[in-house]
Amino acid sequence: MSVQSIMDIAGRRPATTRPDAPIAEVAEMLADAGVGALVAKGADGSVAGIISERDIVRGLREHGEGLLAMRADALMTRSVVTCSAENDVEDVMRLMTDNAIRHIPIVDADGGLVGMVSILDVVRSRLATVETDYGTLRNFMDTRIE
């Protein structure tokens, strides 16, 4: 199964922010969108970074309440692991595991943001595949026994 198939099912645009957005605004956007990470888009539409709930929690521990006035680019990860819509879900699972991350922006050939895959999206797609495989094997076995 490809990342594109996950995007087709999820059918939503990734939640984004500006690198200069205040952390208070980022936290509000995360809560309103019901997501765990936002892609920080550069002026040219490319992926400038990613900021997650974890980043904010770690920032709160380090900076205290002054964190809310800081900008997203003070906490965001700048070296972002990305993939393309053509990647296999297995590739994305490996990237997430190897890099200990839960969200991967999906980019086009020019580096433009086209989507986002979360660990939840990956788990759902794998579960659907396992259920389909189980059903196929079950039907095969039922026809062989009769």
C-alpha positions as CSV (number, residue, x, y, z in Angstrom):
1,M,0.0,0.0,0.0
2,S,1.3,3.5,-0.9
3,V,1.3,6.7,1.1
4,Q,-1.0,8.0,-1.7
5,S,-3.7,5.5,-0.7
6,I,-3.5,6.7,2.9
7,M,-3.9,10.3,1.7
8,D,-6.9,9.2,-0.4
9,I,-8.6,7.7,2.6
10,A,-7.6,10.5,5.1
11,G,-8.5,13.2,2.5
12,R,-7.3,16.1,4.6
13,R,-4.8,18.8,4.1
14,P,-2.0,19.0,6.7
15,A,-2.3,21.5,9.4
16,T,0.4,24.2,9.0
17,T,1.8,27.2,10.8
18,R,4.4,29.9,10.1
19,P,7.9,29.6,11.6
20,D,7.3,33.0,13.3
21,A,4.0,32.1,14.9
22,P,3.9,32.4,18.7
23,I,3.9,29.2,20.6
24,A,0.6,30.2,22.2
25,E,-1.0,30.3,18.7
26,V,0.7,27.0,17.7
27,A,-0.8,25.3,20.8
28,E,-4.2,26.7,20.0
29,M,-3.9,25.5,16.4
30,L,-2.9,22.0,17.5
31,A,-5.9,21.8,19.8
32,D,-8.4,23.2,17.3
33,A,-7.2,20.9,14.5
34,G,-7.0,17.9,16.8
35,V,-3.5,16.9,15.6
36,G,-0.2,16.2,17.2
37,A,2.0,18.2,14.9
38,L,2.0,21.2,12.5
39,V,4.2,21.7,9.5
40,A,5.9,25.1,9.5
41,K,5.8,26.3,5.9
42,G,8.4,28.6,4.5
43,A,7.5,31.6,2.4
44,D,8.0,29.5,-0.7
45,G,5.6,26.8,0.5
46,S,8.4,24.3,1.3
47,V,8.7,22.5,4.6
48,A,10.7,24.8,7.0
49,G,10.2,22.6,10.0
50,I,7.7,20.7,12.1
51,I,6.5,21.4,15.6
52,S,4.8,18.9,17.8
53,E,3.0,18.6,21.1
54,R,6.1,17.0,22.5
55,D,8.2,20.0,21.4
56,I,5.9,22.3,23.3
57,V,6.0,20.1,26.5
58,R,9.8,19.9,26.4
59,G,9.9,23.7,25.8
60,L,7.6,24.3,28.7
61,R,10.0,22.3,31.0
62,E,13.0,24.2,29.7
63,H,11.5,27.8,29.4
64,G,8.6,27.8,31.8
65,E,5.6,30.1,31.1
66,G,7.8,32.4,28.9
67,L,7.5,29.7,26.3
68,L,4.1,31.0,25.1
69,A,5.7,34.2,23.8
70,M,8.4,32.4,21.9
71,R,8.2,31.6,18.2
72,A,7.6,28.2,16.6
73,D,11.1,28.4,15.0
74,A,12.7,28.4,18.5
75,L,11.3,24.9,19.1
76,M,10.6,23.3,15.8
77,T,12.6,20.5,14.2
78,R,14.3,22.0,11.1
79,S,15.8,18.8,9.7
80,V,12.5,17.2,8.8
81,V,12.1,13.6,7.7
82,T,9.8,13.6,4.6
83,C,8.5,11.1,2.1
84,S,6.6,11.2,-1.2
85,A,3.2,9.9,-2.0
86,E,4.8,7.0,-3.9
87,N,6.5,5.6,-0.9
88,D,5.2,2.4,0.6
89,V,3.6,2.4,4.0
90,E,6.4,0.0,5.1
91,D,8.9,2.6,4.2
92,V,7.1,5.2,6.3
93,M,6.9,2.8,9.2
94,R,10.6,2.2,9.0
95,L,11.3,6.0,8.9
96,M,9.1,6.6,11.9
97,T,10.7,3.8,13.9
98,D,14.3,4.6,12.9
99,N,13.8,8.3,13.7
100,A,11.4,8.0,16.7
101,I,8.8,10.3,15.1
102,R,5.1,10.1,14.8
103,H,4.4,12.5,11.8
104,I,6.0,12.6,8.4
105,P,5.2,15.4,5.9
106,I,4.5,14.3,2.3
107,V,6.2,16.4,-0.3
108,D,6.2,16.5,-4.1
109,A,9.3,16.4,-6.3
110,D,9.9,20.1,-5.8
111,G,9.7,19.8,-2.0
112,G,6.2,21.3,-1.8
113,L,4.0,20.1,1.0
114,V,1.1,17.9,-0.2
115,G,0.1,16.0,2.9
116,M,1.1,14.5,6.3
117,V,1.1,10.9,7.5
118,S,0.7,10.2,11.2
119,I,1.4,7.0,13.1
120,L,-2.3,6.6,13.5
121,D,-2.8,6.7,9.7
122,V,-0.1,4.0,9.3
123,V,-1.6,1.8,12.0
124,R,-5.1,2.1,10.4
125,S,-3.8,1.2,6.9
126,R,-1.8,-1.8,8.2
127,L,-4.9,-3.0,10.1
128,A,-7.0,-2.7,7.0
129,T,-4.4,-4.7,5.1
130,V,-4.3,-7.4,7.7
131,E,-8.1,-7.6,7.8
132,T,-8.2,-7.9,4.0
133,D,-5.6,-10.6,4.0
134,Y,-7.3,-12.5,6.8
135,G,-10.6,-12.4,4.9
136,T,-9.0,-13.6,1.7
137,L,-7.3,-16.5,3.5
138,R,-10.5,-17.4,5.3
139,N,-12.4,-17.5,2.0
140,F,-9.7,-19.6,0.4
141,M,-9.7,-22.1,3.3
142,D,-13.5,-22.2,3.3
143,T,-13.6,-23.0,-0.5
144,R,-10.8,-25.7,-0.1
145,I,-12.7,-27.4,2.8
146,E,-16.0,-27.7,0.9
